[in-house]
Amino acid sequence: MDSFRFHSWIWLLTVPVVAVILRWRFNKRRRPAVIFSSVSDLKGLPVTPLQRIRRTMPTLYGVGLCLIIAALARPQSGKSESRVTGEGIAIELVLDISGSMEALDFQLAGKDVCRLDAVKHVIGEFVLGSPAHGLVGRRDDQVGLVAFGGFADSKCPLTLDHGALIDIVNGLEIPKPVRDQRGRIINQQALQEELATAIGDGVALGLDRLRSAKAKSKVLVLLTDGDNNAGAVDPREAATITRELGIKMYTIGIGRNGEVPFPMEDEFGKRILVARRFPIDEDLLREMAQTSGGEYFHASDASGLAKVYAQIDRLEKSEFAETKYSEYTELFPWFAGPGFALAMVVGVLNETRFRSLP
């Protein structure tokens, strides 16, 4: 977190000593004086602004010296060094961003949203916490992200920087058609490949990221709304490898099995809704989970999806530690400059305008 510190704080111990010396130095009883028979007639004279300023000279001089001492103590601001310890696990989120994830059969705050937007929202609650849905957050867990459609891509390595992870999750998008000036799709073939569902490839890439994790307990959470229709890796083979690596896999199938509203573009590029059916291969997902020693869940709405992640939230823990470092910014010029300026101004004024005689 942001912090402020004095790198050479030992200098601050001299502040009380300086205060005592200044009190002794500016003690009125030590000042030279001329003896008068009576000064009672002078007490009624008005106090001028210069006299008021003169009375503040000892205080200003003391403030200047304290600022100089603070500068010698090297004030710094920045991110504090910390060693993060706790009981946590390594979690790899493998998320489907194929074309079917654009189906509008989920709701958030009473509004129809696509499956991907609902998943983004719930993953944010799963990682950061949501008391309303019984999610305490994964503060001590290393979490990574793999997204897949027709191809798998590692979006975020295992990290404790959950804020950055959620920013990446929120930035995920389903591949879109690219049109020329006449409205023709110019990436038709590539788009069809990207909109497919390569479940096996996504799991394989997630396993590759988990293998090097130092956590004793490793978990892969696969979320998809379709069946495997692309990729080079067979999902069942990927599940077998998961078991051999000692990694537990939880699989989640989302969406309704019947017809759902799906947005499309007509030949003029106008958005329309049509009824589409996207079958979920629940038998495959259930088999993959059982092979790895995990469980299969199905969620047909955002509330059900939150409950699924709440169940996964109760995973076993394992101990790990991570040290974080960051740079500090030196602030001594902001203390030394005003300190020297105050001390010099007071010194000059005491030897000129405010000099006492005798």
N, C-alpha and C positions, 0 to 999 in steps of 0.2 A: 504494500500500500504506500501512498505518498507519505513522506515523513520529513522531519527536520532534525538535525543533530549538530553537535559541536564535536568535530573530529579530535581536537586537542583540548578537551574540556578542562584539563588540569589548570589552565590559565584562569578559569572562572573562580578558582579558590583565592585568587589575589584580590578580588573585588572587596571583601570585608576589610582587608588590610588597607587598601586605598581609601575606603570610606573613613577609617579611623585617622589616617594621616591628614586627609582633607579637613576633617572636623578640628583637628589640632591646629592645622595651618591657618584656618580662617576664624579661629576663636577670637572674639572681640577683646577679651581680657589681655591678649598678648599683643595687641596693636599699640604702637606708640601714641601717646596722647599729650595734650597740653592742658594743664590744670587751670580751670576757671573757678571763680568764686561761686558762680551759679549759672546754670543753663536753663533755668525754668522759663525764661522769656523766649527761648528758642523753640520750645515745644509746640507752640501755637503756629509756627510757620508752616505753610502748605508744602506737601511733598511733591516735588517735580517729577515728570516722567523719567528723566535721566537718573534720579535717585532710586526710583523703582527698578529701573534696569540694573543699576549697580548692585542692588540687593540680591539679584538673581545670579550674579557672576559666580559665586561659589557652586551653586547648583548646576549651572551650565558647564562649568569646568569639570565637575564630577561626572556629569553625563558624558562629556567628551572622552574622559579617561575610561569610563566603563565601555563605551563603544569601541575604543582602541583595544581594550582587553578582549572584548567579544570577537574582534577581528583576528586577534592572535590565537583565539580558540578555534578558528577555522569553521565558521558556520556553513552548513551544507544542506541542500534540499534535493530530494529525488525519491527513488524507490528504495525502501529499506531492504537490506539483506535479510533473508529468512530461510530457515530450513523447515520445509513442510514434511510433517510426519503424520501418520495415521493408518487406519485400516482401510484398505481400498482394493479394488480389482481393476483389471484392464478390460474395457468394454469396447468392442468394435461395432459400430452401427452400420449395417449394410442396407441401404435404402434404395428402393425401386423408384426411378424417375421416368419410367417408360410412358408411352402415350396414354395408356388407360388411366394413369394417375390424374388425368385431367377431368375425369368423370365428376359430375356435380351431385353426389349423393350424400354429402356430409354437411353439417351445419355448425357454425360458430356464432354465438351471440344472436341466434335467431336468423342468421343469414346463410344462404346456400353458398358453400365454398367447395373447391375441388379437393380431391383426396390428398393431394400433395400439401396444400395449405393447411389442412387439418393435421397432417402428420408433423409438419414444421412446428405448429403450435404445441402439440403434445410432447414432442421431443424436447422443446424448450423447457416445458414444465418438468419433464423427467430428469433433465440434466441440472437445471437451476433450482427446482423445487416448486411445489404448489400445494399448500396446506388444504386448499379446497378439494383436491382430488387425492389427498393422502400421499403425496409425493414429497419426500424430504430432500430430494436433490442428491447428486452424486459428487459432493464437494471433494471427497478424498479419492475419487476414482479417476484414472486416466481413461479418457474417452476419445475415440477416433471415428472417422467417417469415410465410408466408401459408398459412392453412388453408382448405380448401373441402370442402363436401358438395354440397348443392343450391345453396348460396350461397358466395361467396368472401369471406374476411375477413382483413385484415392484422392479425396478432397481435403482431408485433414489428418495428420498423424496423431497418434495417441498423445494426449496433452492434458494438463491440469488447467490450462487457460480456457475455461469453459465459455467465457464471453466471446472469445474469438471463434470458437467452434460453433456457437449458436449463430453468429454473424454469417458463417459459411453455410450453415443449414438454411437460414432464411434467404440466402442468395441463390439457392438451387432453382433451376428452371427446367421445364419440360421442353425438349427440342421443338423449334417452331419452323414453319416453312419460310423460305426466302423467295420473294417474288421479284420479277423484273418490272419494268415500267408498264408492260402490257398486262400485268397481273398473273403471269405464268410462273409456276413454281420451278425454280432453277436448281433446287437441291433435292429433287424428288427421290432419287435412289439412296442418297446418303441419309435422308430423313427417315425413310422406311427402315433402314438398318438401325438408326438411333432410337426409334420408337419401339423396337422389339424388346424382349425380356430375356436377358441372359443371367438367370439365377445362379447357375454353376460358376460362371466367371466372377460374379460379384462376391460369392462366398470364398472362392479361391483367393482373390485379392485381399479380402478381409483376413483370411488365415495367414497370409504372408506378412501382413502388418502386425498380427498378434504374436507370431512366433518369436520375435526378438524382444517382446515385452518382458520385464523383470518381475512382474507381479506373479505370485504363486497361483492365483486364480484368474483365468481368462475366459471371457464370455463373448460370444458373437450373437448379435440380435439382428435377424434377417426380417425385413418387412417388405411384402410384395402384395400386389392385387391381381396377379395373373398366373399364367403357367409358363414353364420354360420353353421358349421357341427360338432361341438364338444362343450363340456362344460356342466355345470349344470345349468347355469342361462340363461333364455330366453332373447334375446336382447330387445324385446319390454317391458318386465317387467323392465329391467334395465333402459330403457328410461323413463318409468313412475316414477321410483324412482328418477331419475335425476330431473324431474320436481317437485316432492314433496320436494326435498331438496333445491330447488331454484337455481339449477346449470344449466347453459346453455351448451348444447352440440352441437359442430360442427362436422359433419361427412364428411370424405373425401374418395372417392373411386378412386383408381389409376389404371392405366394400360388400354390397349386396350381390347375390348370385343371379338375381333377375335382371330385367332391363333397367337401365339407369340413364338419366339425362346426360348427354355428352355434347360439348360445344364443337362445332365444325365451321369451316368457312365455305361459302358457296363459290361459284365461278367468278363472282364479282368481289370476293374478299370480305363479304359480309358475314358476321358471326350469327350462326343459327344453332338451335338445340335439336338434337335427334335422339331417339331411343336406341341405346346400344347395350349389348350383353357382353360382359367380360368374365368368362369362367375362371374360377380360382381352383387350382389343382391342390385341394386340401389334403388329398391322400399323399401327394409328394411332400408337402410341407410337414405333415405329421410324421412321415417316415424319416425325413431328414432330422427332425428334432429327436425322435426316439433313438436313432442311430448314434447320436452324439451324447445322449444322456440328458437332453433338455426337454422342453415341452412345446406344444403347439397351441396357439391362441387364435381366435377369430374375433374381429371387431367390425361391426357394421355401422358404427357411428362414432363421433368424437368422444362421447362419454365412455363408451365401451373400450375405445382405444386407450383412454386415460387409465381405466381399470386394469387393462393388460399391463401397461408399464408400471402400475403400482404393484402388481404381483412380481414382475421382474425386479422391482426395486428392492425386494427382500432377498437378494442374492447373498451368498456367503462372502465374508471379507478376508482379506489377506494383507499383511503389513508391508509397507514400502515407504521410501523417503525420497525427497527431491529437494535439492538446494537451488534457490533462485538468487541471481546476482543482477545488479543494475548499477548504472553510473550515477554519481552525485554531482550536482552543480555547486561550485564554490561561490559563496555569498560574501566573503570577507570585504570586497571593495565597497559594498553597501554599508558596512559598519565602519571600516577604516576611514573612508573619505569624510563622512559627517563628523566622526570623532576627532580627527586631526583639525578639521575646520573649526569646530567649536573651541578646542583647546587653544588654537592660535589666535582666534578672535578675542577670547577672554584674556589671554596673555597680553596681547597688544593693547587692549582697552585698559587693563590694570596698570600698564606702564605709561599710558598717555592720558586719555580723558579722565579715567577714574583713579589716577594715582593719588595716594594719600601723603600728605606732608604734616608733620615731619616723618 
